[in-house]
Amino acid sequence: MTNTSQSISLTRYLIEEQREGRINADLRLLIEVVARACKTISIAVGKGALGGVLGDAGTGNIQGEAQKKLDVLSNEILLEANAWGGHLAGLASEEMDTSQPIPDVYPRGNYLLLFDPLDGSSNIDVNISVGTIFSVLHAPDGVVQAKDEDFLQPGTAQVAAGYCTYGPSTMLVLTVGNGTHAFTLDREIGSFVLTTRGMRIPEETKEFAVNMSNQRFWEAPMQRYVGDLLAGKEGPRGKDFNMRWVASMVADVHRILTRGGIFSYPLDSKCVAKGGKLRLMYEANPMSLLVEQAGGAASTGRQRMLEVQPDGLHMRVPVFMGSKSEVEAAVRYHQEHDRLERDSAA
């Protein structure tokens, strides 16, 4: 992981990627539109209580969760910014029941945009980092007005993914399939500037992130895996682990992309009927692409995340992502458990 000494703007980076043939003009402009929308959201988040945007909006989203005022505002900002650009055939948001085609008054393009407008929004009122996550897919051939089923592509089909984290500084972390790179918003000039080219996640780690309050609801392999982490040097893993948990996926994954670790939101008895807690299309897939492009790994515990075939826009999955060897260890616990179950059933 190397920091750049030369000031390279997001626009310059994207133009250079276009010249290398890795992206086309439409994808470059689409990413720039998303980045501009994130700057607008950053201003709203930064105002906090001064902007009158804290607290609940009095509505619920498709998942039945209370929506924050900033959730709704961020969703509207992203929708409006991307509707007229001519790069998209449709948009889908975690906050909306169904996808939204581009209005007839605007030209349409060949891309699909999915986004979680404000991840970690339960943290807004206590001034903890939140963020926007996005994913870009090609619209299937011949699709002019996208429907929900057109979005149901595995994560391997993503042509770009990223997130913007609104913390002490506003950072955009992006991949177009050529590494994962971090851009920091220079508030004085209003531009994202490349600050880390080629983020790399250390293969080994001593940090894990998980909501320990759910431990009693976990499956047996997860119980055993975390139990062995907590046993430290004296346990089978032979080293002491630290735990970190922000309860904002953007913040937790950003820490892992920066210094390593494993982020887990496993299957538990509270969410098993839904398939998991986190959304495949809006959270797990874009984050998995960023993590893999930084040398890490991402899994459901039983399958590579990017190979999961979605069966709905709001499909949920268990999540393990971060340092490669640690994700492989978590998967191994699940595989061993499943093998023993099969053997005992036979």
Disulfide bonds with the S-S distance in Angstrom:
none
